[in-house]
Amino acid sequence: MLRERLLLYVYYFFLFVITAIAEIIGCYLPWLVVKQGRPLILLIPAVLALLIFSGLLTLHPAAAGRTYAAYGGIYVLVALAWLRWVEDISLGRDDYLGAFIIFMGVLVIMGQPLSKWLSK
């Protein structure tokens, strides 16, 4: 039972990560068009990425509000990774501390619906 629960945590965590990447791409491409004068054609993959993002959020068993709350924390973590690896901006000690605090909150939020869902 514990192994199944851990696998579900890992599955939903990575599903949130993929969801966050889709959302960031969907927002980053229009930013490139507006702020850096990149071609308008980038808006097409941006719309596709946002469609994927919204579809991925529906794959969670929890109530929508709880899913969005947990997702929001994962989004922050992925955004910090994006900042570091895509935009090549170094993270500071406070970024790491904030990411740790947010991650702990996500674990608490995700634990509620998973435990209820597994007990059925």
C-alpha positions in Angstrom: 0.0 0.0 0.0 2.8 2.4 0.9 4.6 1.6 -2.4 1.4 2.3 -4.4 0.9 5.6 -2.6 4.5 6.7 -3.3 4.1 5.7 -6.9 1.0 7.8 -7.1 2.8 10.8 -5.5 5.6 10.5 -8.1 3.1 10.1 -11.0 1.1 13.2 -10.0 4.2 15.2 -9.2 5.6 14.6 -12.7 2.2 15.2 -14.2 2.2 18.5 -12.5 5.8 19.2 -13.8 4.7 18.5 -17.4 1.6 20.6 -16.9 3.7 23.5 -15.6 6.2 23.2 -18.5 3.2 23.4 -21.0 1.9 26.5 -19.2 5.2 28.2 -19.1 5.8 27.5 -22.8 2.3 28.8 -23.6 3.1 32.0 -21.8 6.8 32.4 -22.7 6.3 32.2 -26.5 3.9 35.2 -26.5 6.3 37.0 -24.2 9.0 36.5 -26.8 6.8 37.8 -29.5 5.8 41.0 -27.6 9.0 41.7 -25.7 11.7 40.5 -28.2 9.9 41.0 -31.5 10.0 37.3 -32.4 7.7 36.0 -35.2 4.0 35.9 -34.7 4.0 32.2 -35.8 5.2 31.4 -32.2 1.7 32.1 -31.1 0.5 28.8 -32.7 2.6 26.5 -30.5 1.8 28.8 -27.6 -1.9 28.1 -28.0 -1.3 24.4 -28.4 0.8 24.4 -25.2 -2.0 26.1 -23.3 -4.5 23.6 -24.6 -2.3 20.8 -23.4 -1.9 22.5 -20.1 -5.6 22.8 -19.5 -6.2 19.2 -20.5 -3.4 17.9 -18.2 -5.0 19.6 -15.2 -8.1 17.4 -15.7 -6.2 14.2 -15.2 -6.1 14.5 -11.4 -8.6 12.7 -9.1 -8.8 15.5 -6.5 -11.2 18.4 -6.4 -10.4 21.2 -8.8 -9.4 23.7 -6.1 -7.1 21.3 -4.3 -5.5 20.3 -7.6 -4.9 23.9 -8.6 -3.4 24.7 -5.1 -1.0 21.8 -5.4 -0.3 22.6 -9.0 0.5 26.2 -8.1 3.3 25.1 -5.8 4.8 22.8 -8.5 4.4 25.7 -11.0 6.6 27.9 -8.8 9.3 25.2 -8.6 9.3 24.6 -12.3 9.3 28.4 -12.9 12.5 28.7 -10.8 14.1 25.8 -12.7 13.1 27.6 -16.0 14.7 30.8 -14.7 17.9 28.9 -13.9 18.2 26.7 -16.9 16.4 28.4 -19.8 16.9 32.1 -18.9 20.4 31.3 -17.3 19.8 33.4 -14.2 21.3 32.1 -11.0 19.1 31.4 -8.0 19.8 32.7 -4.6 19.6 31.2 -1.1 16.1 32.7 -0.7 14.9 31.1 -3.9 16.0 27.7 -2.7 14.5 28.3 0.8 11.2 29.4 -0.8 11.2 26.4 -3.1 11.7 24.0 -0.2 8.8 25.6 1.8 6.5 25.4 -1.2 7.5 21.8 -1.9 6.6 20.9 1.7 3.2 22.6 1.3 2.6 20.7 -1.9 3.3 17.4 -0.2 0.8 18.2 2.5 -1.9 19.3 0.0 -1.3 16.3 -2.3 -1.5 13.9 0.6 -5.1 14.6 1.4 -6.8 13.5 -1.8 -4.5 10.7 -2.5 -5.1 9.1 0.9 -8.9 9.4 0.4 -8.7 8.2 -3.1 -6.6 5.1 -2.2 -8.8 4.1 0.7 -11.8 3.6 -1.6 
